[in-house]
Amino acid sequence: MMSNLQSQTEHHLDADSVENNIENSSSHNNEGCGTRDKTASLNPLFRMQYEKAQGCYVLLFPEGMIKLNPSAAEILKRVDGSNTENAICAELRQAFPDAPEDLEEDVHAFLVHAEQKKWIRYDE
C-alpha cells in the first residue's frame, strides 16, 4: 500500500502554487519532528472528497484541485482532528494487514509533506 511515497503526490495539479496563495496556517513547519503524538487536522482551506469524474479522492481549494492516489487518500481520511500519527498508523495496519513493514515511515514522510504543503496542520 505505501511502497512508494513519491507516487502519493505525483498526481497533484500544481500543488506548489498553493503555497503562494494560502496563508501560513501550519503550526509547526519543523520537518515533522515530534508530531507523532500530536493531533493533525485538515487545513480548513481544503476539502477532501471523492470526485466521481476523476475516479479518485481529491483535495479541493479555492484555486483548484489536487488528485490523491489511494494511499494518500487513506492517510488523509484519518486526519480528522482526533487521530495522532500513531493512531493513523495503527488504523492503517488494521485495515491493511499486508502493508509493508515501513508503513509508519511512509505515513510520517507523507504527513511531513502534507504539512509543508499546508494541506494539514497540527493542533497545539
N, CA, C and O atoms as CSV, one atom per row, in Angstrom:
chain,resi,resn,atom,element,x,y,z
A,1,MET,N,N,0.810,-1.197,0.000
A,1,MET,CA,C,0.000,0.000,0.000
A,1,MET,C,C,0.849,1.255,0.000
A,1,MET,O,O,0.570,2.172,-0.772
A,2,MET,N,N,1.875,1.333,0.833
A,2,MET,CA,C,2.648,2.551,0.983
A,2,MET,C,C,4.043,2.434,0.375
A,2,MET,O,O,4.958,3.130,0.815
A,3,SER,N,N,4.226,1.588,-0.608
A,3,SER,CA,C,5.570,1.262,-1.038
A,3,SER,C,C,6.302,2.408,-1.718
A,3,SER,O,O,7.533,2.396,-1.745
A,4,ASN,N,N,5.612,3.388,-2.263
A,4,ASN,CA,C,6.313,4.447,-2.978
A,4,ASN,C,C,5.720,5.792,-2.617
A,4,ASN,O,O,4.696,6.198,-3.166
A,5,LEU,N,N,6.367,6.484,-1.689
A,5,LEU,CA,C,5.863,7.770,-1.215
A,5,LEU,C,C,5.709,8.769,-2.351
A,5,LEU,O,O,4.742,9.530,-2.376
A,6,GLN,N,N,6.644,8.777,-3.286
A,6,GLN,CA,C,6.556,9.742,-4.373
A,6,GLN,C,C,5.245,9.604,-5.138
A,6,GLN,O,O,4.675,10.608,-5.565
A,7,SER,N,N,4.759,8.381,-5.318
A,7,SER,CA,C,3.517,8.201,-6.064
A,7,SER,C,C,2.321,8.766,-5.323
A,7,SER,O,O,1.263,8.967,-5.920
A,8,GLN,N,N,2.472,9.028,-4.018
A,8,GLN,CA,C,1.358,9.553,-3.250
A,8,GLN,C,C,1.017,10.980,-3.632
A,8,GLN,O,O,-0.111,11.424,-3.415
A,9,THR,N,N,1.955,11.695,-4.189
A,9,THR,CA,C,1.679,13.090,-4.527
A,9,THR,C,C,2.027,13.439,-5.963
A,9,THR,O,O,1.928,14.607,-6.337
A,10,GLU,N,N,2.425,12.493,-6.771
A,10,GLU,CA,C,2.849,12.821,-8.114
A,10,GLU,C,C,1.695,13.246,-9.017
A,10,GLU,O,O,1.921,13.862,-10.059
A,11,HIS,N,N,0.470,12.928,-8.633
A,11,HIS,CA,C,-0.670,13.237,-9.470
A,11,HIS,C,C,-1.309,14.582,-9.150
A,11,HIS,O,O,-2.375,14.905,-9.675
A,12,HIS,N,N,-0.661,15.369,-8.288
A,12,HIS,CA,C,-1.274,16.646,-7.936
A,12,HIS,C,C,-1.159,17.628,-9.088
A,12,HIS,O,O,-0.274,17.498,-9.934
A,13,LEU,N,N,-2.042,18.602,-9.124
A,13,LEU,CA,C,-2.028,19.617,-10.156
A,13,LEU,C,C,-1.470,20.906,-9.581
A,13,LEU,O,O,-2.188,21.642,-8.904
A,14,ASP,N,N,-0.214,21.187,-9.836
A,14,ASP,CA,C,0.425,22.423,-9.437
A,14,ASP,C,C,0.243,22.728,-7.959
A,14,ASP,O,O,-0.094,23.853,-7.590
A,15,ALA,N,N,0.461,21.742,-7.125
A,15,ALA,CA,C,0.302,21.954,-5.679
A,15,ALA,C,C,1.315,22.938,-5.137
A,15,ALA,O,O,1.063,23.554,-4.101
A,16,ASP,N,N,2.467,23.115,-5.802
A,16,ASP,CA,C,3.449,24.076,-5.317
A,16,ASP,C,C,2.907,25.494,-5.358
A,16,ASP,O,O,3.288,26.322,-4.530
A,17,SER,N,N,2.026,25.792,-6.307
A,17,SER,CA,C,1.461,27.135,-6.370
A,17,SER,C,C,0.504,27.401,-5.221
A,17,SER,O,O,0.195,28.554,-4.920
A,18,VAL,N,N,0.034,26.339,-4.577
A,18,VAL,CA,C,-0.858,26.502,-3.431
A,18,VAL,C,C,-0.150,27.290,-2.335
A,18,VAL,O,O,-0.765,28.129,-1.677
A,19,GLU,N,N,1.137,27.025,-2.135
A,19,GLU,CA,C,1.884,27.685,-1.071
A,19,GLU,C,C,1.875,29.191,-1.240
A,19,GLU,O,O,1.872,29.923,-0.250
A,20,ASN,N,N,1.872,29.663,-2.465
A,20,ASN,CA,C,1.896,31.099,-2.702
A,20,ASN,C,C,0.547,31.757,-2.451
A,20,ASN,O,O,0.479,32.973,-2.273
A,21,ASN,N,N,-0.519,30.980,-2.436
A,21,ASN,CA,C,-1.862,31.536,-2.332
A,21,ASN,C,C,-2.551,31.279,-1.004
A,21,ASN,O,O,-3.663,31.758,-0.781
A,22,ILE,N,N,-1.913,30.536,-0.128
A,22,ILE,CA,C,-2.532,30.188,1.143
A,22,ILE,C,C,-1.670,30.740,2.264
A,22,ILE,O,O,-0.445,30.617,2.242
A,23,GLU,N,N,-2.314,31.343,3.234
A,23,GLU,CA,C,-1.579,31.874,4.374
A,23,GLU,C,C,-0.852,30.762,5.092
A,23,GLU,O,O,-1.229,29.593,5.002
A,24,ASN,N,N,0.191,31.134,5.805
A,24,ASN,CA,C,0.947,30.149,6.570
A,24,ASN,C,C,0.125,29.715,7.759
A,24,ASN,O,O,0.188,30.319,8.830
A,25,SER,N,N,-0.657,28.650,7.562
A,25,SER,CA,C,-1.540,28.178,8.624
A,25,SER,C,C,-0.979,26.964,9.339
A,25,SER,O,O,-1.637,26.407,10.217
A,26,SER,N,N,0.216,26.549,8.982
A,26,SER,CA,C,0.824,25.412,9.656
A,26,SER,C,C,1.367,25.846,11.002
A,26,SER,O,O,1.992,26.899,11.127
A,27,SER,N,N,1.119,25.014,12.015
A,27,SER,CA,C,1.534,25.409,13.348
A,27,SER,C,C,2.943,24.957,13.699
A,27,SER,O,O,3.464,25.361,14.738
A,28,HIS,N,N,3.586,24.126,12.866
A,28,HIS,CA,C,4.910,23.641,13.226
A,28,HIS,C,C,5.959,23.989,12.191
A,28,HIS,O,O,6.871,24.769,12.467
A,29,ASN,N,N,5.840,23.419,11.003
A,29,ASN,CA,C,6.819,23.596,9.948
A,29,ASN,C,C,8.221,23.232,10.428
A,29,ASN,O,O,9.182,23.948,10.147
A,30,ASN,N,N,8.336,22.125,11.147
A,30,ASN,CA,C,9.618,21.694,11.703
A,30,ASN,C,C,10.010,20.322,11.167
A,30,ASN,O,O,10.597,19.516,11.888
A,31,GLU,N,N,9.692,20.060,9.919
A,31,GLU,CA,C,10.008,18.795,9.271
A,31,GLU,C,C,9.354,17.617,9.985
A,31,GLU,O,O,9.827,16.488,9.853
A,32,GLY,N,N,8.285,17.849,10.735
A,32,GLY,CA,C,7.546,16.770,11.336
A,32,GLY,C,C,8.135,16.228,12.621
A,32,GLY,O,O,7.645,15.227,13.142
A,33,CYS,N,N,9.174,16.859,13.150
A,33,CYS,CA,C,9.790,16.373,14.388
A,33,CYS,C,C,8.794,16.490,15.530
A,33,CYS,O,O,8.162,17.530,15.711
A,34,GLY,N,N,8.661,15.427,16.290
A,34,GLY,CA,C,7.807,15.460,17.462
A,34,GLY,C,C,6.321,15.498,17.179
A,34,GLY,O,O,5.547,15.843,18.071
A,35,THR,N,N,5.891,15.160,15.980
A,35,THR,CA,C,4.474,15.247,15.641
A,35,THR,C,C,3.743,13.920,15.775
A,35,THR,O,O,2.522,13.888,15.617
A,36,ARG,N,N,4.427,12.842,16.055
A,36,ARG,CA,C,3.792,11.524,16.062
A,36,ARG,C,C,2.713,11.386,17.121
A,36,ARG,O,O,1.804,10.570,16.968
A,37,ASP,N,N,2.793,12.172,18.200
A,37,ASP,CA,C,1.781,12.113,19.247
A,37,ASP,C,C,0.876,13.340,19.247
A,37,ASP,O,O,0.078,13.516,20.168
A,38,LYS,N,N,0.988,14.179,18.241
A,38,LYS,CA,C,0.133,15.362,18.146
A,38,LYS,C,C,-1.026,15.075,17.202
A,38,LYS,O,O,-0.932,14.230,16.311
A,39,THR,N,N,-2.106,15.789,17.415
A,39,THR,CA,C,-3.312,15.594,16.616
A,39,THR,C,C,-3.248,16.474,15.367
A,39,THR,O,O,-2.992,17.675,15.452
A,40,ALA,N,N,-3.483,15.866,14.226
A,40,ALA,CA,C,-3.479,16.589,12.958
A,40,ALA,C,C,-4.904,16.773,12.463
A,40,ALA,O,O,-5.781,15.950,12.727
A,41,SER,N,N,-5.120,17.864,11.741
A,41,SER,CA,C,-6.412,18.088,11.108
A,41,SER,C,C,-6.176,18.673,9.723
A,41,SER,O,O,-5.128,19.255,9.443
A,42,LEU,N,N,-7.166,18.506,8.873
A,42,LEU,CA,C,-7.096,19.066,7.535
A,42,LEU,C,C,-7.180,20.584,7.642
A,42,LEU,O,O,-7.994,21.112,8.400
A,43,ASN,N,N,-6.356,21.273,6.899
A,43,ASN,CA,C,-6.413,22.728,6.854
A,43,ASN,C,C,-7.814,23.122,6.368
A,43,ASN,O,O,-8.275,22.594,5.356
A,44,PRO,N,N,-8.499,24.033,7.065
A,44,PRO,CA,C,-9.871,24.379,6.662
A,44,PRO,C,C,-9.967,25.024,5.274
A,44,PRO,O,O,-11.067,25.166,4.739
A,45,LEU,N,N,-8.845,25.408,4.695
A,45,LEU,CA,C,-8.873,25.956,3.340
A,45,LEU,C,C,-8.980,24.862,2.280
A,45,LEU,O,O,-9.127,25.154,1.093
A,46,PHE,N,N,-8.904,23.601,2.712
A,46,PHE,CA,C,-9.013,22.456,1.818
A,46,PHE,C,C,-10.225,21.621,2.190
A,46,PHE,O,O,-10.639,21.585,3.348
A,47,ARG,N,N,-10.785,20.955,1.202
A,47,ARG,CA,C,-11.868,19.998,1.445
A,47,ARG,C,C,-11.532,18.729,0.676
A,47,ARG,O,O,-11.236,18.769,-0.518
A,48,MET,N,N,-11.581,17.608,1.376
A,48,MET,CA,C,-11.315,16.323,0.726
A,48,MET,C,C,-12.636,15.669,0.384
A,48,MET,O,O,-13.550,15.625,1.208
A,49,GLN,N,N,-12.735,15.160,-0.833
A,49,GLN,CA,C,-13.946,14.452,-1.247
A,49,GLN,C,C,-13.615,13.508,-2.389
A,49,GLN,O,O,-12.611,13.658,-3.086
A,50,TYR,N,N,-14.503,12.522,-2.555
A,50,TYR,CA,C,-14.357,11.616,-3.693
A,50,TYR,C,C,-14.946,12.297,-4.907
A,50,TYR,O,O,-16.088,12.755,-4.876
A,51,GLU,N,N,-14.182,12.368,-5.965
A,51,GLU,CA,C,-14.615,13.013,-7.200
A,51,GLU,C,C,-14.857,11.926,-8.242
A,51,GLU,O,O,-13.921,11.346,-8.792
A,52,LYS,N,N,-16.137,11.666,-8.497
A,52,LYS,CA,C,-16.514,10.592,-9.412
A,52,LYS,C,C,-15.903,10.800,-10.799
A,52,LYS,O,O,-15.447,9.842,-11.424
A,53,ALA,N,N,-15.891,12.029,-11.278
A,53,ALA,CA,C,-15.349,12.304,-12.613
A,53,ALA,C,C,-13.853,12.004,-12.693
A,53,ALA,O,O,-13.361,11.607,-13.749
A,54,GLN,N,N,-13.130,12.189,-11.596
A,54,GLN,CA,C,-11.693,11.914,-11.565
A,54,GLN,C,C,-11.407,10.459,-11.204
A,54,GLN,O,O,-10.320,9.949,-11.474
A,55,GLY,N,N,-12.393,9.790,-10.587
A,55,GLY,CA,C,-12.206,8.406,-10.165
A,55,GLY,C,C,-11.272,8.267,-8.978
A,55,GLY,O,O,-10.634,7.229,-8.800
A,56,CYS,N,N,-11.189,9.326,-8.153
A,56,CYS,CA,C,-10.287,9.287,-7.006
A,56,CYS,C,C,-10.695,10.362,-5.992
A,56,CYS,O,O,-11.548,11.208,-6.262
A,57,TYR,N,N,-10.062,10.299,-4.823
A,57,TYR,CA,C,-10.236,11.366,-3.849
A,57,TYR,C,C,-9.398,12.562,-4.274
A,57,TYR,O,O,-8.336,12.409,-4.878
A,58,VAL,N,N,-9.885,13.744,-3.954
A,58,VAL,CA,C,-9.179,14.977,-4.277
A,58,VAL,C,C,-9.222,15.913,-3.076
A,58,VAL,O,O,-10.076,15.793,-2.198
A,59,LEU,N,N,-8.288,16.835,-3.062
A,59,LEU,CA,C,-8.329,17.961,-2.130
A,59,LEU,C,C,-8.734,19.166,-2.953
A,59,LEU,O,O,-8.067,19.524,-3.923
A,60,LEU,N,N,-9.819,19.779,-2.564
A,60,LEU,CA,C,-10.286,20.976,-3.254
A,60,LEU,C,C,-9.852,22.202,-2.470
A,60,LEU,O,O,-9.870,22.198,-1.239
A,61,PHE,N,N,-9.469,23.238,-3.174
A,61,PHE,CA,C,-9.121,24.510,-2.566
A,61,PHE,C,C,-9.562,25.600,-3.531
A,61,PHE,O,O,-9.857,25.301,-4.688
A,62,PRO,N,N,-9.618,26.862,-3.091
A,62,PRO,CA,C,-10.204,27.899,-3.949
A,62,PRO,C,C,-9.615,27.999,-5.353
A,62,PRO,O,O,-10.338,28.330,-6.293
A,63,GLU,N,N,-8.338,27.725,-5.517
A,63,GLU,CA,C,-7.703,27.869,-6.828
A,63,GLU,C,C,-7.661,26.588,-7.645
A,63,GLU,O,O,-7.180,26.608,-8.778
A,64,GLY,N,N,-8.147,25.476,-7.109
A,64,GLY,CA,C,-8.068,24.252,-7.890
A,64,GLY,C,C,-8.291,22.980,-7.110
A,64,GLY,O,O,-9.049,22.938,-6.142
A,65,MET,N,N,-7.599,21.930,-7.566
A,65,MET,CA,C,-7.813,20.592,-7.037
A,65,MET,C,C,-6.496,19.824,-7.080
A,65,MET,O,O,-5.697,19.978,-8.003
A,66,ILE,N,N,-6.290,18.996,-6.062
A,66,ILE,CA,C,-5.135,18.110,-6.010
A,66,ILE,C,C,-5.661,16.688,-6.008
A,66,ILE,O,O,-6.417,16.305,-5.115
A,67,LYS,N,N,-5.268,15.903,-7.000
A,67,LYS,CA,C,-5.676,14.500,-7.067
A,67,LYS,C,C,-4.826,13.693,-6.099
A,67,LYS,O,O,-3.611,13.877,-6.020
A,68,LEU,N,N,-5.470,12.802,-5.370
A,68,LEU,CA,C,-4.768,11.948,-4.410
A,68,LEU,C,C,-4.775,10.508,-4.902
A,68,LEU,O,O,-5.784,10.025,-5.417
A,69,ASN,N,N,-3.655,9.830,-4.742
A,69,ASN,CA,C,-3.671,8.413,-5.061
A,69,ASN,C,C,-4.294,7.677,-3.874
A,69,ASN,O,O,-4.488,8.286,-2.822
A,70,PRO,N,N,-4.611,6.396,-4.008
A,70,PRO,CA,C,-5.307,5.685,-2.930
A,70,PRO,C,C,-4.580,5.703,-1.585
A,70,PRO,O,O,-5.232,5.806,-0.546
A,71,SER,N,N,-3.255,5.605,-1.576
A,71,SER,CA,C,-2.520,5.617,-0.313
A,71,SER,C,C,-2.649,6.955,0.398
A,71,SER,O,O,-2.915,7.005,1.599
A,72,ALA,N,N,-2.462,8.037,-0.344
A,72,ALA,CA,C,-2.591,9.368,0.241
A,72,ALA,C,C,-4.005,9.585,0.767
A,72,ALA,O,O,-4.187,10.162,1.839
A,73,ALA,N,N,-4.995,9.131,0.027
A,73,ALA,CA,C,-6.390,9.290,0.457
A,73,ALA,C,C,-6.654,8.520,1.747
A,73,ALA,O,O,-7.327,9.030,2.642
A,74,GLU,N,N,-6.131,7.298,1.852
A,74,GLU,CA,C,-6.339,6.505,3.068
A,74,GLU,C,C,-5.729,7.190,4.288
A,74,GLU,O,O,-6.303,7.153,5.376
A,75,ILE,N,N,-4.577,7.809,4.107
A,75,ILE,CA,C,-3.957,8.538,5.215
A,75,ILE,C,C,-4.800,9.759,5.566
A,75,ILE,O,O,-5.147,9.960,6.730
A,76,LEU,N,N,-5.132,10.575,4.566
A,76,LEU,CA,C,-5.849,11.818,4.843
A,76,LEU,C,C,-7.271,11.595,5.346
A,76,LEU,O,O,-7.811,12.455,6.042
A,77,LYS,N,N,-7.888,10.467,5.012
A,77,LYS,CA,C,-9.206,10.149,5.571
A,77,LYS,C,C,-9.139,10.077,7.089
A,77,LYS,O,O,-10.121,10.357,7.776
A,78,ARG,N,N,-7.991,9.706,7.599
A,78,ARG,CA,C,-7.820,9.518,9.041
A,78,ARG,C,C,-7.293,10.776,9.746
A,78,ARG,O,O,-7.193,10.802,10.973
A,79,VAL,N,N,-6.963,11.795,8.991
A,79,VAL,CA,C,-6.552,13.080,9.567
A,79,VAL,C,C,-7.840,13.845,9.840
A,79,VAL,O,O,-8.325,14.609,9.005
A,80,ASP,N,N,-8.380,13.614,11.040
A,80,ASP,CA,C,-9.728,14.108,11.342
A,80,ASP,C,C,-9.797,15.020,12.557
A,80,ASP,O,O,-10.885,15.333,13.040
A,81,GLY,N,N,-8.646,15.445,13.051
A,81,GLY,CA,C,-8.646,16.320,14.207
A,81,GLY,C,C,-8.656,15.586,15.532
A,81,GLY,O,O,-8.544,16.212,16.586
A,82,SER,N,N,-8.790,14.251,15.496
A,82,SER,CA,C,-8.761,13.490,16.744
A,82,SER,C,C,-7.700,12.390,16.730
A,82,SER,O,O,-7.333,11.880,17.789
A,83,ASN,N,N,-7.207,12.020,15.561
A,83,ASN,CA,C,-6.194,10.974,15.449
A,83,ASN,C,C,-4.785,11.553,15.472
A,83,ASN,O,O,-4.503,12.561,14.822
A,84,THR,N,N,-3.910,10.908,16.223
A,84,THR,CA,C,-2.488,11.226,16.148
A,84,THR,C,C,-1.883,10.419,15.003
A,84,THR,O,O,-2.536,9.544,14.435
A,85,GLU,N,N,-0.642,10.718,14.675
A,85,GLU,CA,C,0.042,9.945,13.645
A,85,GLU,C,C,0.133,8.475,14.046
A,85,GLU,O,O,-0.047,7.589,13.210
A,86,ASN,N,N,0.408,8.219,15.311
A,86,ASN,CA,C,0.471,6.832,15.783
A,86,ASN,C,C,-0.876,6.134,15.635
A,86,ASN,O,O,-0.923,4.963,15.260
A,87,ALA,N,N,-1.964,6.830,15.921
A,87,ALA,CA,C,-3.301,6.244,15.776
A,87,ALA,C,C,-3.620,5.986,14.302
A,87,ALA,O,O,-4.225,4.969,13.963
A,88,ILE,N,N,-3.215,6.905,13.431
A,88,ILE,CA,C,-3.430,6.724,11.988
A,88,ILE,C,C,-2.704,5.470,11.520
A,88,ILE,O,O,-3.269,4.666,10.778
A,89,CYS,N,N,-1.457,5.297,11.947
A,89,CYS,CA,C,-0.686,4.112,11.562
A,89,CYS,C,C,-1.341,2.834,12.080
A,89,CYS,O,O,-1.393,1.828,11.371
A,90,ALA,N,N,-1.837,2.873,13.304
A,90,ALA,CA,C,-2.500,1.694,13.874
A,90,ALA,C,C,-3.757,1.349,13.077
A,90,ALA,O,O,-4.008,0.177,12.797
A,91,GLU,N,N,-4.547,2.358,12.712
A,91,GLU,CA,C,-5.750,2.105,11.904
A,91,GLU,C,C,-5.386,1.541,10.541
A,91,GLU,O,O,-6.054,0.633,10.047
A,92,LEU,N,N,-4.332,2.070,9.928
A,92,LEU,CA,C,-3.909,1.565,8.621
A,92,LEU,C,C,-3.404,0.135,8.720
A,92,LEU,O,O,-3.680,-0.678,7.838
A,93,ARG,N,N,-2.668,-0.185,9.777
A,93,ARG,CA,C,-2.196,-1.561,9.990
A,93,ARG,C,C,-3.368,-2.515,10.113
A,93,ARG,O,O,-3.327,-3.627,9.587
A,94,GLN,N,N,-4.426,-2.080,10.817
A,94,GLN,CA,C,-5.597,-2.934,10.983
A,94,GLN,C,C,-6.350,-3.084,9.663
A,94,GLN,O,O,-6.790,-4.182,9.324
A,95,ALA,N,N,-6.501,-1.994,8.921
A,95,ALA,CA,C,-7.243,-2.031,7.663
A,95,ALA,C,C,-6.473,-2.749,6.555
A,95,ALA,O,O,-7.073,-3.373,5.679
A,96,PHE,N,N,-5.146,-2.657,6.598
A,96,PHE,CA,C,-4.298,-3.234,5.549
A,96,PHE,C,C,-3.214,-4.103,6.185
A,96,PHE,O,O,-2.055,-3.691,6.244
A,97,PRO,N,N,-3.569,-5.297,6.663
A,97,PRO,CA,C,-2.594,-6.138,7.369
A,97,PRO,C,C,-1.389,-6.546,6.525
A,97,PRO,O,O,-0.348,-6.907,7.073
A,98,ASP,N,N,-1.515,-6.496,5.207
A,98,ASP,CA,C,-0.403,-6.875,4.336
A,98,ASP,C,C,0.480,-5.688,3.954
A,98,ASP,O,O,1.343,-5.816,3.086
A,99,ALA,N,N,0.273,-4.548,4.585
A,99,ALA,CA,C,1.076,-3.353,4.286
A,99,ALA,C,C,2.538,-3.626,4.609
A,99,ALA,O,O,2.838,-4.426,5.495
A,100,PRO,N,N,3.449,-2.970,3.900
A,100,PRO,CA,C,4.878,-3.199,4.145
A,100,PRO,C,C,5.289,-2.791,5.563
A,100,PRO,O,O,4.612,-2.009,6.230
A,101,GLU,N,N,6.416,-3.346,5.995
A,101,GLU,CA,C,6.904,-3.077,7.341
A,101,GLU,C,C,7.219,-1.607,7.576
A,101,GLU,O,O,7.139,-1.136,8.711
A,102,ASP,N,N,7.572,-0.877,6.534
A,102,ASP,CA,C,7.942,0.534,6.694
A,102,ASP,C,C,6.745,1.477,6.587
A,102,ASP,O,O,6.919,2.662,6.300
A,103,LEU,N,N,5.550,0.974,6.810
A,103,LEU,CA,C,4.338,1.793,6.729
A,103,LEU,C,C,4.446,3.052,7.580
A,103,LEU,O,O,4.116,4.143,7.116
A,104,GLU,N,N,4.904,2.911,8.817
A,104,GLU,CA,C,4.990,4.057,9.715
A,104,GLU,C,C,5.924,5.134,9.164
A,104,GLU,O,O,5.637,6.326,9.277
A,105,GLU,N,N,7.030,4.717,8.572
A,105,GLU,CA,C,7.966,5.676,7.974
A,105,GLU,C,C,7.319,6.392,6.792
A,105,GLU,O,O,7.471,7.603,6.636
A,106,ASP,N,N,6.600,5.643,5.964
A,106,ASP,CA,C,5.933,6.240,4.804
A,106,ASP,C,C,4.825,7.201,5.228
A,106,ASP,O,O,4.676,8.275,4.646
A,107,VAL,N,N,4.048,6.817,6.239
A,107,VAL,CA,C,2.988,7.694,6.727
A,107,VAL,C,C,3.601,8.972,7.285
A,107,VAL,O,O,3.119,10.069,7.003
A,108,HIS,N,N,4.658,8.834,8.074
A,108,HIS,CA,C,5.321,10.005,8.648
A,108,HIS,C,C,5.831,10.934,7.543
A,108,HIS,O,O,5.614,12.144,7.594
A,109,ALA,N,N,6.505,10.362,6.549
A,109,ALA,CA,C,7.041,11.172,5.452
A,109,ALA,C,C,5.915,11.875,4.697
A,109,ALA,O,O,6.052,13.041,4.326
A,110,PHE,N,N,4.802,11.175,4.469
A,110,PHE,CA,C,3.683,11.802,3.776
A,110,PHE,C,C,3.091,12.942,4.609
A,110,PHE,O,O,2.789,14.007,4.071
A,111,LEU,N,N,2.923,12.729,5.911
A,111,LEU,CA,C,2.343,13.777,6.764
A,111,LEU,C,C,3.266,14.990,6.855
A,111,LEU,O,O,2.787,16.123,6.908
A,112,VAL,N,N,4.563,14.773,6.874
A,112,VAL,CA,C,5.507,15.894,6.839
A,112,VAL,C,C,5.313,16.667,5.541
A,112,VAL,O,O,5.253,17.897,5.549
A,113,HIS,N,N,5.216,15.946,4.425
A,113,HIS,CA,C,4.996,16.575,3.122
A,113,HIS,C,C,3.666,17.343,3.104
A,113,HIS,O,O,3.599,18.475,2.625
A,114,ALA,N,N,2.617,16.713,3.630
A,114,ALA,CA,C,1.294,17.352,3.650
A,114,ALA,C,C,1.311,18.608,4.510
A,114,ALA,O,O,0.648,19.591,4.176
A,115,GLU,N,N,2.055,18.593,5.607
A,115,GLU,CA,C,2.159,19.794,6.443
A,115,GLU,C,C,2.927,20.888,5.715
A,115,GLU,O,O,2.549,22.058,5.775
A,116,GLN,N,N,4.001,20.518,5.029
A,116,GLN,CA,C,4.780,21.502,4.278
A,116,GLN,C,C,3.948,22.142,3.170
A,116,GLN,O,O,4.102,23.326,2.870
A,117,LYS,N,N,3.069,21.350,2.570
A,117,LYS,CA,C,2.195,21.863,1.508
A,117,LYS,C,C,0.979,22.597,2.078
A,117,LYS,O,O,0.177,23.158,1.333
A,118,LYS,N,N,0.855,22.584,3.404
A,118,LYS,CA,C,-0.227,23.268,4.124
A,118,LYS,C,C,-1.576,22.571,3.960
A,118,LYS,O,O,-2.622,23.189,4.155
A,119,TRP,N,N,-1.555,21.271,3.597
A,119,TRP,CA,C,-2.797,20.509,3.490
A,119,TRP,C,C,-3.329,20.152,4.863
A,119,TRP,O,O,-4.539,20.063,5.069
A,120,ILE,N,N,-2.401,19.944,5.815
A,120,ILE,CA,C,-2.798,19.609,7.192
A,120,ILE,C,C,-2.088,20.562,8.141
A,120,ILE,O,O,-1.164,21.281,7.761
A,121,ARG,N,N,-2.550,20.547,9.393
A,121,ARG,CA,C,-1.878,21.297,10.441
A,121,ARG,C,C,-2.021,20.528,11.742
A,121,ARG,O,O,-2.925,19.709,11.909
A,122,TYR,N,N,-1.123,20.806,12.643
A,122,TYR,CA,C,-1.136,20.134,13.942
A,122,TYR,C,C,-1.694,21.066,14.988
A,122,TYR,O,O,-1.360,22.250,15.039
A,123,ASP,N,N,-2.555,20.506,15.826
A,123,ASP,CA,C,-3.153,21.284,16.901
A,123,ASP,C,C,-2.153,21.407,18.031
A,123,ASP,O,O,-1.382,20.485,18.296
A,124,GLU,N,N,-2.169,22.523,18.681
A,124,GLU,CA,C,-1.279,22.766,19.821
A,124,GLU,C,C,-1.793,22.106,21.056
A,124,GLU,O,O,-1.171,22.204,22.114
